[in-house]
C-alpha cells in the first residue's frame, strides 16, 4: 500500500488561505491583460461561489458528472483560444485559470491539495513570462505566504484524519505556528533576493520572444510607412520612452528630438528605406558598442527605456557614438538608424552616448548642399509629380541664392502658410494628384508627415538632397522620477538636409502651436500617474532589467567606493547636483524607504497578532450573530457566558430570533469544546437575520 493510499481523506472545508492563494495566482495572470473577459469572469464566479458555499456546498459540487462536464467546457474554450491564432502560452493561461476555478468548486473529499497548488503555481509561472509589471513581485510574495499556510493546514488535517483525531487540528493551528510560517517564508524571500543579485543572469530581460503579441507594436516605425500612419499614432497617449539624462544638459526646445528611422525613397504614398537590408554592428551591446571614432566628443549621455515598437527601432538625441543595453543584436540600416534585431515586441533598456551639433544660419550659409558619398541619387529621387508642383517649388525659393537660404525659405513657407491637423483630408486612389501635391497646392492642412514630406520633395525639386525622419519630439518631465516621458502622441516627423561639411541638418516645417502637447494641469490624477510611471521605471531598472552589466557595474561601484575613489566617466557635477535637488542622488534613500516600509509592516503584523491572541476566536456564524445583536443594542458583556447571554437575548428579541440564536450558541459550544462543526449554523444565522428584520 502506497503512502498516498494510506493517507486519510480530508472532508473539512479548505482553509481561507486556499482562496487567498488562488486569488493571488489569478491576479498575476489578470495583470498581464492577456486573458479574455469570459475567462476572468468564469474564474471570478468560481471563486465567489466556492467561497460562499465553503461550509455548505451544492450537491453538484460533489457530482463527478457535473465536474467532468465543466472540464469538457474548459477544454473547448482552450481550443477556441488556440484556433484564434493566440500563442501557446496564452492558451495555456486560459486553461490554467479556468481549471483552477473548477478545482475550487470541487467539494469532494480529497487526499492531497497538490493539484490546487500546482495549478496556482502554473498560473504564476505563466504570468512571469507574460508580464514585467511592478505588481507581479508583491503578488508573488503573497502567493508564497498563502501557499505555505494552505499546504501546512492540509497536512495537519490529513495527519489528524489518519490518527482519528480531527478535533485536535484546531488546537495545532495557533498564532505561533502562523508566525513561524511567516518568518520562514520571509527568510526564504531574503535568501532569494541575495541570490538574485549575486548569481549571473542567463538573459538580459524577462521579456524574451514575441510573447506580448503584435498588438502592442506601433505603426509608423517600420521599414515602410504609408503617409498618414503617424497621425493615427498621435491619438494614443501610451508611454513609449522614459529618458533619464545621466550626463550633459537635458535637451529642451529646439533640441528635444529623439531620432528614429530616416527614409530616403518616396513612391507618392509611402516612404521606405533603400536598400532595405540592415547590417550587423559587431560587438556585444551588453558590454557597450562604440559607433564613432574614439576622438568624437560626447556631450550627452541618456538612459532610455523603450516600450515595444515595430521593427525594433532605437531612438536617440543627436548622433549616437556608443550604445550599451539589453540588446541581443544591434543592427544599422542605410539611413544609420539603430535597431534591436529580433526584439520589436520587447521592452528595451539602453544607454546611449551622443554627440549634438548645433548649426547656425551664418555657418550654414558658408556651406553648400551636397549629396552624401555613395548616395546613388537616392536623396534626390522624386515620384511622378505634375508641373504645378515644380512651379510652386520654384516660386518658394525664387528670391534666394544661397543653399542655406533656399532651405530656410522652404521651411518658413510651410510654417507660415500651413495649418496643423491630425485629420488631413483624404485623397482618392484615382485622384490625379498625389497626397503631397494636394497638400502643397491646396489648403496645406495636415499633420507632421505631410509637412515633412512636402519639405523633402520641394527641396529635391530644387536639387537639394533631403530625407524624412520619424521619431519623437517634446515629451513631459516626470517630476517624481526625474525623467522625461514621451508618449505615442509625441511621435513626430521632420526633414533633414545634407551639407558638404555640416552633414545632415534637421529642419522642422510643422507649425508647433497645435502639434505640441499642452502642459498638463498638476492634479491629483496627474501626480498619481507620475508616481505609477516612476515606480514602473524603478522596478524595471532595478529588478526586471537587472542584468550582467548591472551586476558588474554595482560590484565595481562598491569596490571603488570602498577604495574612496570615483569611477571614471561617472555623472558630472552638474548632473549630480540636479539629481540631488530631485532627491535622486544617494542610494541610501532607497534603502531607508525600503527599511521603513518593512518596519511598518512588521509593527502592523505584530499588533494584529497580539490582538488576535488576546481575543477568544469564535466560529464565523456565531461571531456574525453577535454583531447583528450588538447593532440592535444587545451586546454580550465580558463576564457573561454564552448560555447566559442566550437567556438574556430570549426576553429582548422575537421568539424565532431567540430560538435561532440559542441554536447558534449550542453550535458554537460544540465546535469550541468538542471540535464538531455544524453545517446548520449558516441556516440558523439566516433565520436569526430574517427574524430580527421582521421584528424591527
N, C-alpha and C positions, 0 to 999 in steps of 0.2 A: 504494500500500500504506500502510495507516494505521500509526501508531506502535504501537498495540496488537497488530497482526498481526505486526509485526517483532519485538516483544518475545519473548524466549525463554521457554519454559515451564519452571517450576521443579518438579523431581521430588523434591528433597530434603525431608525431614520439616520441618514447620513448627517455628519456634523455640519453646522452652518459654514465652517471653513471650506467645505467642498464647494458650496455655491460661490464663495469668495474666490476660490481658486479658478473655477470655470469662468466666472465673470471677468476676472483679470486676464486670463488667457484669451478670452474672446475679444476683450478690448484691444489687445495687442494687434489683432487682425483688423479690428474696426478702424484703427488709426492709419492703416495702410491705404484706406479708401479704394480697396480692390474688390471687396465683397459686394455682390448685388444686393439690392434692397430686400428682395424676398428671403435671402439667406440670413441677413441680420434680423429681419422681422421674425422668422421662424425660430432663430436662436433665442431671441428675447422672450418670445411667448413660452418656449420650453423652459427657460429659466424661471419665469414668473409662475407658471402653473406648477412646476415641480416644487418650488419653494412654498407656495401657498398650501399645497397638498402634501407637505413633507411628512406630517404625522398621520394623515388620513388620506392615502392615495385613492384615486378612482380604480374601479375594478379592471378597466382596460390597461392600466399601468402594470398589471401583473399578467396580462394575456400575451403569450408568445405570438399569437396570430396578429394582434394589433401592432406589436413592436416590429415584427418582421415586415408587415405592410409599410410601416414608416421607413424601415431601412430600404425597401424597394423604391419608395418615392425619392429617397435621398440619392440613390444610385442613378435614377433617371435624371434628377436635377444636375448631378455632376456631369453626366454625359452631355446634357444640353449645353452646359458651360463650355465643355471641351469642343463641341461641334461649332460653337460660335467663333472658334479660332483663338480662344484665350490660351496663354501659355499653360504648361502642365502645372506649374506652381500655383497658379490662380485656381485651376480646377481642384487641386488637392486642398486648397484653403477652404473652398466651399464645402467639400466633402467632410473635412475635419470639423468645421464649425457646426454643421447641421447634425452630424453623428454625435458630437458632444452633447447637444441638446437632447437627443433621443436617449443617450445613456443616462442622463439625469432623470428623465421621465421613467426609466425602468425601475420599478419599485420591488422587484423580486428579491428574495434572499440572495446574498452574494458572499462568496468566499474570499474575494480579493477586490481591491479598488485599482488594480493595475490598469485596466482598460480606461477608466475615467482619467487617471493621472497621465497615461500615455497619450491620450487624445489631447489633453490640455497642453502637455509638453510639445506635441507635434504642432499645435497652433502657434506656440511661442517660437519654435524653430522656423516655421514658415514666415512668421512676421519679421523675424530677424533678417530674412533675405528679401523682404519686400519694403522695408522702411528704414530710415535712419533718423526718425523723429526723436526729439528730445524727450518725449513722453515714454519712449519704449523702456528705458532703464528703470524709472520708478515703478512701472508696471511689472517689469521683470523681478524686481526686489519683492514687491507684494506677492507675486506668484510664488517665489521661493518660500516665503513665510507660510502662506496658506497651504501650499503643498506639503510642507514638512508636518504641519499640525494635522492635516487630513489623514496622512499616512499613519501618524502616531496614534490618533484616535481609533482608526480602523484596526490597527494591530492590537491595541489593548482590548478592544471589543471582541476580536477574533480569538485571542488567547483566553479571555474570560468565558466565551462560549464553549471552548474546548474543555475548560475546567468546570463548567456548570455553575459559574458564579457571576452571572451577568450583572447583578446588582452592585458588584464591587467596582465596576468601571467608574461610576460617578465619584467614588472616593479617591480614585487614582488621578483623575483629571483636575488637578489643583492649580491655582495660580503659580505656584512654584515650578511646576512642570512646564507651564506656558512660558515662564520667564527663562528657564533653562533652554527651551527650544529657541526662543528669540535670540538669546546670547550666542548659541551655537551657529545659528543662521547668520548673525552679524559677523562673527569671526570668519565664516566661510566667505562672505562678501569681501571682507577686508583682505583676506589672502588672495582672492581672485583679482582684486584691484591692483595689488602689488605685482602679481604675475603679469597682468595686462601691460603694465609699464615696463617690466623687465624683459619679458620674452619678445623675440623678434617677430615682426609682422609677416604673415605669409602673403599678404596682398595689401595694396595701398588703401583700398576703400571697401567698405562693406557692400557698396552698390556696384557689383561687377556683373556685366552682362546686361542685355536689354530686358530687365525684369519689370521696369516701370511702364513699358508699353509705349507705342508711338504717340499716344495722345498728349504726352507731356512735352514733346519736342515742338519747337517753334518753326512755323513757316517764315520765309523771308531771310533765313540764314542758311540756305542750302546752296548747292553748286549752281543752280539755275533758279532765277526768281522772276516770276511774272509781274509785270507792272501793276501795282495796286495791292500786292500782298502785305506790304509793310503797313498799309493803312488799317488792315484788319488786326494786325498785332497791336497797334496803338490803342485799341479798345480794351486791352487786357491789363489789369493792374497787378498781376502776379510778379513777385520779385524775381529777377534774373541774375543780377550781380550784386554782391556785397563786397565793397572795396575798402581795405584798410591801407592807409598811407604810412609806410614804415620809415622812409627817408625822403627828404625833399619837401618842397611846398606842395600841398594838395592842389590839383588842377581846379580852376574855377573860371567861370565866364567863358572866354574865347578858347580856353584850353581843355574844357571839360568834355572831351570827345574820346570815347573808347572804341578804337578802330577794330573792325572785324574782317570782312571779306571785301576785296576790291574786284570789280567786274570790268572787263575790257571790251566785251562784244555785245552788241545790241541788234536784235533782229526785227525791231519795230514794236514788239510786245513784251519781250523778255530779255533779261540780262544774264550772261553766263561768263565763265572763266575759260580762256583758251591759252594753251592746251589744258584739258580738264585733269590731266594726270597730276598727282602730287608726288613729291619726293621725300623720302625718309631723312630726317635730320639725325645724323649719327650721334650716339651718346646716350646716357641714361638720364631721363628727365628727373628722376628721384634725387639724383646727386647734383643736378644742375647742368644745363647745356648752354654753352656760350654761342651766341648767334652773330656777334660782331667781332671787331678786332679788339685785342686787349687794351689798345690805346684809346678806345672810344670812351668819351666822357659820359658818366652815368649821373643824372640829376634827379631821378625819381625811382623809388622802389615801392611797389604796391603788392599787397597780398590779396588775392581775389578768390572768392568762392562763386563759381558759375553753376547755375542750375542747368538741367538738360536743354540742349539746343541742337536743332537739326544740323547734320554734317559735322558736329563736334567742334565748331569754331571756338577759338580762344580770343579774348579781347584785351587790348592794352592801350594805354595812352602813349603817343609818340611812337618811336621806333624801338621795338624790343631788342635788347642786347644780351639778355640772359634770362632763361626760364627754368624754374625748378618747381616740381609739384607732383601730385598724384596722377601723372600721365604715363601710360604704359608705352606709347609710341607717339613721338612728336613728328608731324609732317608739315610741309610747306607747299603752297600751290604757286602758280606762275605769278600771282599778284602779291607774293610774300606774305600771304595770310597764314596763320598758325592754326593747327587742328590737332585735337586729341584723337588719334585714329582709333576707331572701334569703340568710342565712348560717347556717342551722341546722347544716350539716354541716362547718363550718369551725372551726379554732382561732382564737379572737379574743383580741387583747390590747388592754386599755383601762385608762386611769387615771381613777378616779372620786374626786371631792372631795365629801365627805358632811358632813352635819350630824347629830350624835347628840343626842338629848334623853332625859333620864332623869326619870321621873315617880315620885315617892314617893307612898305611900298618903295621906299628910297633904294633899299638894297635890291629889290626885285627889278626895279627899272634899269639897274646896271647889268642885269642878267638878261637872258633871252630864252624863249621856249625852245625845246628840242626833244625829240623822241628819245626814250631811253635806249641804251645799247641792246642789240639783238631783239628789237621790238617787232620787226617784220610788218610794220604798219598797223598793228592791232589797235593802237590807241588813236588812230585817225579813221578807223572803219566807220562807215555810215550805212544805215539801211536805205531802202528805196524811199526817197523823200521828194516832195513836189517842189516846183520852182519857187512857190510863195515862201516856203521855209527858208531857202537860201537867200532870198531877197530880204526877209526880216533879219536873218543873221548878219547880213552885211550892213543893214541900217543900224543895228545895235552898236557896232564897232566902227562906224564910219568916221567919227570925229576923233579917233585916237590913232597914234602912230606906234608907240612903244608896246611891246608884247604885254608887259605887266598892266599897262593901262587898258589894253583891249580886254584882258581877262577880268579886270575890276569893273569895266563897263558892262560886261555880261552879267556879272553878279549883281551890280547895282540896278540894272534894268529889271531883273526878276524880283529883287527885294522891294522896289518901289511900285511896280505895276501889278504884282501878284497878290492873290488872296488865298490864305491858307484855309483848307477844309479837309477833314478826314473822309469826306464822301464826295469825291470828284464825280463829274457827270460821266456816265457810261458811254462807251463807244461801240457801235455795232460792228460785227465781224466783217461785214461787207462795206464798211464805210470807206470812202475814197482817201481818207487821211488816217495816218497812224495816231494813237492816243497823244503822243508828244506833240505832233503837228497841231492837233485840235486844241491842245492846251496852250501852246505858244501863240497860235494865230487867233485864239478865241478870247475868253474872259480871263484866262490864266488863273483859274481856281482849281486847286488840288492840294495834295499833301506833299511831303518832302521828296518822295520818289519822283514826282512829276517835275518839281523844281530842279532837282539834281540832274535828272535825265535831260531836261531841256538845256541846262548849262553845258553839260558834256557835249551834246550834239551841236549846239551853237558854236562852242569852242572848236570842235572838229571841223565844222563847216568853214571856219576861219583859219584852218591849218594849224590849230593848237592841240597838241596831244593831251588828252584828258581821259579820266575814268570815273566811274561811280563807285562809292564806298558805302557799305552798310555797317552800322554799329549802334552805339548808344551815346546819347548826349544829355547833359544836365544831371539828373539824379537829385536825391534828397538826403540830407545828413540825418543819421540816427544819433540823436544827442545822447542817448543812454549808452549805446555801444561804441560810439566814437568812430563810426564808419559811414560810408555813403551807400545808399540803396538805389539801385537802378531797376525799374520795373519794365515790363514789356511795353508800356505806354511811353517809355523813354527811347524806344527804338527810333533810329533816325538814319537818313541817307544824305550824303553830301558829295561834293565833287573834289577831285584832285587834279592839278595841272603840273606837268613835268617841265622843269627848267634845267638848263645846262649845268649850272653849278649848284643851285639850291636843291635839286632833286624834286621830289613830289611835294607840292604845297597845297594845303587844304583851303577850300573856299566853300562857304555855306550860303547858297542863294535863297534859302527858305525864310520867309518872314517869321520872326520869332515871337510875335505878340500872341498868337493863338497856339503856336506849336509848343511853347514852353509850358510845363505844368505849373499851375498856381500853387503857391506855398500853402500847405495845409494848416488849418487852424489848430492850435495846440489844445485839443480837448482831451478828456479822459480816455476816449476811444483811441485817439492818436497815440497817446502815451502808452496805452496797453499794447497797441500794435508794435511800437518801438521796443517795448520790453520783450514781447514774444519773439521778434526778429533778432534781438540781441542774444536772447537765450539760445535760439536755434543756431546762430553763428558760433557762439561759445561752445555749444555741445559738439558741433561738427569739427571745430578746430581742435578741441581738447580731447575728444573721445573717438568719434567715428573716423575722423581723418588722421588720427594719431598713428603715423607710420614709422618706418625705419629712419627716415631723415629726422623726424621729430625726436626719436629716441637718441640718436647720435647728437643732435643739437642740444637736447636737455642735459645729457651727460657732459657735453663739452662746456656748457654754461656753468654747470655745477662745479666742474673742476677749475675753471678759470676764476669763478667767484671764491672758491676755497684758496686759490693762489693770490687773490686780491688783484687780479688783472681784468682788463676789459677786452672782450672779443673784438678783433679787427673787423671792421665793416658793420658793427652794430649800429643801432639807431643814432642819429645825430642828436646834438644837444637840443636843437630846435624841436625835433620830434619828441624827445623825452620830456621837454617842458610842456608841449601840447598834450601829451598823454597824461602827464601829472595833473594838469588843470582839469582833465576829464575824469580823473580818478582811476586811470588805467595803468599807471606805472607802478610796479611793485607787485610781485606775485603773492606777497603776504596778504594782500587784501582779499584775494580769492580764498586763501587758507582760513582767514578769520571768518569770512562769510560761511564757509562750509562747516567750520568748527562750531560757530554759533547756532546754525540750523541743527546740527547733530545734538548739541547740548540741549536745545529747546525740545527736540523730540524725546530725548532721554528723560528730561524732567517731566514732561507731559505724560509719558508712558508710566513712569514710576508713580505719579499721583493717581492715575487711573487704576493701577494695580492695587494700590493701598486702599482706595475706595471700594474696590470690588471685594477685597479681603475683609473689610470692616462691615460689609453688608451681607446678610444671610441670603444666598442665592435662592430664588424662587422659580418654580416652573412658569413658563411663559403664560399659559391661560390664567393661572391664579394671580400672577402679577398684574395682568391687564384688568382682571376683575377688581382688584384693589384700587387701580387707578380710576376705573369707572365709578366706583363708590365714593372715592375721595373727591371727585369733581362735583358730586352731589352733596358734599358735606359730611360723608360718613367715613372718616379716616380712622385707620387702626392705630391705636396707641402702642408705644414701645413695649410696655409690660403685659399687654393683653395677648393671651394665647389665641390660636387660630379658631378653636371651637367656641371660646368665649366671645370672640368678635362675631362669629356667625350668629350666636344667640342675640347679640346686641342689634345686628342688622335685621333680624326677623321682625322686630317691632317697629322698624323705621321704613321698610320698603314693602311693596306689594307681595302677597304670598307667593306668586310664581317666581318673582325675583329672589325671594328668600330661599325657596326650595332649590333653585339653580345654584345659588351661592353656597349653600350647605353641601351640595354635591361636589362643587369645585373644591371646597375645603377638605372634604374627605379624600378627593383625588390628590390634593397637594400633600396631605399627611401620608398617604400610601406611597407616593413617589419619594418623599423625603426620607421616611424611615423604613420603607420596605423595598425601595428600588423598583417599584412597579409603575410604569407609565400607563395611563389610560387613554384610549382613543376617543372616549366620550367627553373629554374635557372641552374640546373645541365646540361641541354641540351644546354643552351646558353654558359656555361663555356666550354663545349666540342667544340662548334662551334668556340669560340674565340681561343682555343688552336690549333685547326686544321688550322684556317686562319693564325695565326701568324707563324706556322711552314711552311706552304706553301709560305707565303710572304717572309720568310727569305731564 
